[in-house]
Amino acid sequence: MPQADSRQNTDVCAILALGANIPSAQGGPDLTLRVALLYLEKGGVRFDAVSRFYNTPCFPAGAGPDYVNAAVRIRWAGSAAELLALLHEVEAELGRERKQRWGVRVADLDLIAFGDAVAPDRAVWQHWHDLDPALQSEVAPQQLILPHPRLQERAFVLIPAADVAPDWRHPVLGLTITEMRDALPESLRAEVVPMKIPAQSTGN
């Protein structure tokens, strides 16, 4: 596992989405996500807030078992690319193999927002935001797109994110997490159900 970077850069507030729907060597999906938080902390992530854990249907429907999803608001002293690399290292440590675009996941750690960054630029972000839904399961960007271009469509991201960053405002759409969540159909929001066991603190 990577160790915390000793460089003293200005911290950036970022939002991560976490998900898992099959067991890992650590245990069931909820335990796997708790271990992921410990690994992230070891890698230099500092946690401001951890959401409740939620049960959500697999996306897309029928692609596998239901998910456990969560979100965290963090502080990070490096670049977005360095944070993404850490997320991929933690996924690999937990046993994820990147063979399928969507479906089953031992661990899925997504960088949803990095401050108010729009990356790599507004035009590329807009391209992926506007991508034909029929192509979304077939093609993936080869570079980091920020904010996540599907953020505003996904209850399983927005509902946990509203626990930790309700007032974060999308730098392109101009909407807060809460406003994007509330704009979703009630049928989608109702599918994201808090687990009975609350998320545990990472110790910060």
N, C-alpha and C positions, 0 to 999 in steps of 0.2 A: 504494500500500500504506500502511496506517496505521503511524504511528511509535509507539515506546514512550511510554507515558504517564508524565509526570514526577511524578505524585502518589505519595506514600510511604505506602501503606496496608499493613496487615499481610498478608503473603503467605498464600495458601491453597494447599494441595496438592490438585491436581485430576488426574483421569485422562482422557485423550483416546484415542479409537479412530480409527484411520485406515484408509481403504480406497480402492482404485481398481481398475477392471477394463477400462478402455479407454484408449488413448493420449491424451495431451494435447499441446499445443504444446511441452512440455518433453521429451517422450519417452514411453517405456513407463510402465506403472503404478508400478513400483518407483522409477524416477527421479522421477516426478511427486511421490511421497510424500516423497522426500528434499528436493525443492524446497519442498514445503509446510512442512517443518520449518524451513527457512531463512526463509521468509516469516513463520512464527509467531514465530521469534526476533526478527525485525525489528520485529514488532508488540508486543513486550514480554514474550513468554513466556520463562521460564527453565526449562531442562530439568534434571530430576534423573536420569531414566533413559529410554532408548529401547529398545524390545524388538527381538528379531529380527524379520525380515520373513518372512511366511508366505504360501504359496499355499493358497487355500481355494475351495471351490465357490461359484458365484454363489448368492445368496439373494434370492428363493426359487429353487429348483432350476429350471434351464432358462430363466431370465430373461436370460441373457447369458453372456459369457466368465467364466472363473474370476477371482477377486480376488487382489490382493496386500493383505494386512492387517498392521497393526502397532498398537502402543499406546505411549503415552508418559506418564510421570508428570512433572508440571510444577509450577512455582510461579507464582502469578499475584497481582498486587497490586491488581486491580480487582474488580468484581462478576462474578457468574456471567453476567449479561445482557451485560456488556461483553465477556467472553470468547467467548460465543456469537456476538456480532456480529463479532468478529475472525475466528472460524472461517468464518462465511459470506462475509466479504470475501476470505479466502484462497481458498476454493472458487471464488468468482467470478473471481478473478485467474487461476486455473488453467483456467478455461473451463467450469465446471459451470453447467448450466442446470437449474433446478428444475421439471421438467415431469412427472416420474414418481415415485410413492411409493417403489417398489423397482425394482431392475433395474440398468441400466448406469450407471456413474459415472466421470467423469473424476477426481473427487476427492470423498471423503465423510469429513468431519471431524466427529466426534461428541463432545460433552461427556458423558462417562459418569458421572462423579462429581465433586462439588465439596466437598472435605472430607467432613464428615458431614451435609451439608445434605439435607433432605427438602423439596422445593419443587414447587409453591407451598405445599402443605401435605400432611399425611398422607392426608386424604380424597381429594384429587384424584389423588395418586400411586396410591392403592389402586384408584381407578376405572380408570386406564390399565393398571395391573398386571393387573387381573382382566378386561380387555376380551376379549370373545369372539374367538377366533382367526380366525373367518370375517370379522370386521370390521377386523382389523389392517391389511390391505392397502388398505382403503377410506377409513379415517378417520385423521387425525393431530391431535395436540393443537395448539392455537394459542398455547400458552405453553410455556416450558421446564419439563420434568418431571425432577426429580432425586431419587435416581439414575435412570439410564435404566431405564424400567419393564420392558424385555425383556433387560436385562443378564444375568440368571441363566440364560437359555435358550440363549445363543449362544456356541458354542465359538469362533467366529472373533473374538469379543471377549475372552472369558475366558482363552483360551490365551495370546495376546500380553500381556494385562493381568497375568497371573501372572508374566511375566518382570520386570515393573517395579513391581508393587504386590501381591505375593502375600498380604500380611497385612492389606490394607485390608479393613475389616469393614463390610458393608452395614448402614446405620443402621436399616432396617426388618426385614430378614430375619435379621439377626444372624449371617450367614455371611461368612467371608473369601472373597476371590477364589479362593484355592486350593480351599477347600471347595466352592464353587459349580462350579468347573471339574471337580473330581473326581466330583461328583454327576451329571454329564452322561453319557449313554450312550457307551460306548467307540466305537461306530460314528460318532458325531458328532465325538469328539475325534480319531479317526484321519484325518478328512478335512482337518485343519488341519496342513499339512506345512511345516516350516522351509525357507526358500529356501537354496540352497547358498552364495549370496553374502551375507555378514553385513551387517546394518545398519551404516551408518557413523555416527560421532560427529558431532554438530552443532558440536563445537569447545568445548563447556563442560566 
